[in-house]
Amino acid sequence: MTARTAGPGVLPPLRPIPLGGTGPEDVVVDHEGRVITGVADGRILRVRPRGPARVEQIARTGGRPLGLEVLPDGRLLVCDAERGLLRVTPEAGSGSSSPSAGRIEVLVDRVAGEPLRFCSNAVAATDGTVYFTASSRRFGLQEWLGDLMERTATGRLLRLPPGGGEPEVLLDDLDFANGVVLAEDESWVAVAETGAYRLTRLWLSGPRAGQRDTLVENLPGFPDNLSRGADGTVWIALAGPRQPPLDWLRRAPASVRRAAWRAARPLPIRPLPVARVLGIGPGGRVRHDLRRRRAGYRMVTSVYEHDGMLILGSLLEKGIVVCELPGRA
C-alpha cells in the first residue's frame, strides 16, 4: 500500500532531554517506564521521560549500540554496529553490587562464517525467537550514506531461535535493512528498507506463511527504526525527507553511483532540521503523519509511544526529545 494522507499534521512541541552523549539512535521504554538508549561512546543510558532528567549509565558495550529491545526478564537485546547482536544485563544504578550487572553476552557475531556487519535493529517474539537486521554487508555505520548511494541491497533480516544457536537468514538482498517490528499476533514481521522507502513484510504463520509482500511503500522519507504502539499502530521514524537528486542517482548506472559516493564521502552530512514520524495500521493505512519544520532536532531515527507521549531519538543529536501524542494528552 502506498503511504497517502490528506496532509501531514503538526508534531507537538518537542521537549529536549540532554543525555551527556551523542547519537541516541534508538529509544525503548523498560518495565518501569524509563527510557533506554545507547550513545556513540558505547554507553547504554536510562532516564525517566517525565520529571527531573537524572541520567544513569546501565552498561557499556565496548562498541556502538544501535537498536534496543527490552526482554521480559529486564535484560536488553542490543544491536551493536561493531560487535553484533548482544544481550545485556543492566546495572541497577549507582552502587549496584550484583555480579551480573552490566554483563555483556555476544549472541551473534557471525552468520554462516561471515562476520556480522552493521547489526541494526531487533525484536523478540513471545517464545524467545529474535528477529534482527543487518543493514549492509559492504558498508559499516560510519559509511551508511555510501550504501544508500551505491544501492548495494545487501541488507538482511535474520532469525535467532529461542535459546540461541545458528542464526537463519529469512530475507536477503534488502535495500538497507533497518527497523523491524512484529504484528500484535506475531503473524508477520516487517522490516524497513530505508533505501527503497518501504516496509517489507514476511508472513510467519497462517495460509501465507513464508510469503513476502509490501506492508507500505512510497514513503515520503527514509524509514529508520520501527516500534509498535498500544493499539497496534506501527510507528515509523523518518530520518529525512526524500531528495530528488538521490532518487535520480539510485536509478543511474552502478559506475555513476560509485563515482558519486567517492565524491561525496569526504563531505559533511547536513540533515534538514525536520522531525517527522508516521503511524500506520496493520494493513498499511496511515493513521498518523506528524511533522515539525525547524524542529531544532535533526535526523529522527527512532520513535516510541509511551503513556500518551512520543519519544524520539537521533543518530546525530546530543539527547532525546519528548512530545505529547495528539489526541492522547
SULKATA-V305917 format. One record per backbone hydrogen bond with DSSP energy under -1.0 kcal/mol. CO is the residue of the C=O (numbers start at 0). NH is the residue of the N-H. Records with the same first field share a line. If there is no record, write none. Layout:
CO->NH + NH
This chain:
0->216
8->290
14->321
16->319
21->39
22->24
27->35
29->32
33->29
34->46
35->27
36->44
38->41
41->60
42->38
43->57 + 58
44->36
45->55
46->34
51->53
55->45
57->90
58->43
63->80
66->78
68->76
70->73
74->70
75->87
76->68
77->85
78->65
79->83
80->117
83->79
84->106 + 107
85->77
86->104
87->75
88->101
92->95
97->100
99->102
102->88
104->86
107->84
108->115
110->113
113->110
117->134
119->66
120->132
122->130
124->127
128->124
129->159
130->122
131->157
132->119
133->155
139->142
140->143
142->146
143->147
144->148
145->149
146->150 + 151
154->173
155->133
156->169 + 170
157->131
158->167
159->129
160->163
167->158
170->156
173->154 + 175
174->194
175->193
178->191
180->189
182->185
186->203 + 204
187->182
188->201
189->180
190->199
191->177
192->195 + 197
196->218
197->192
198->214 + 215
199->190
200->212
201->188
202->209
205->208
207->210
210->202
212->200
215->198
216->2
219->241
221->238
223->178
224->236
226->234
228->231
232->228
233->279
234->226
235->277
236->223
239->221
242->246
243->247
244->248
245->249
247->250
248->251
252->256
253->257
254->258
255->259
256->260
257->261
258->262
259->263
260->264
263->266
271->273
272->294
274->291
275->237
276->289
277->235
278->286 + 287
279->233
280->283
284->280
287->278
288->8
289->276
290->10
291->274
300->224
301->312
303->310
305->308
307->324
308->305
309->322
310->303
311->320
312->300 + 301
316->22
317->18
319->16
320->311
321->14
322->309
324->327
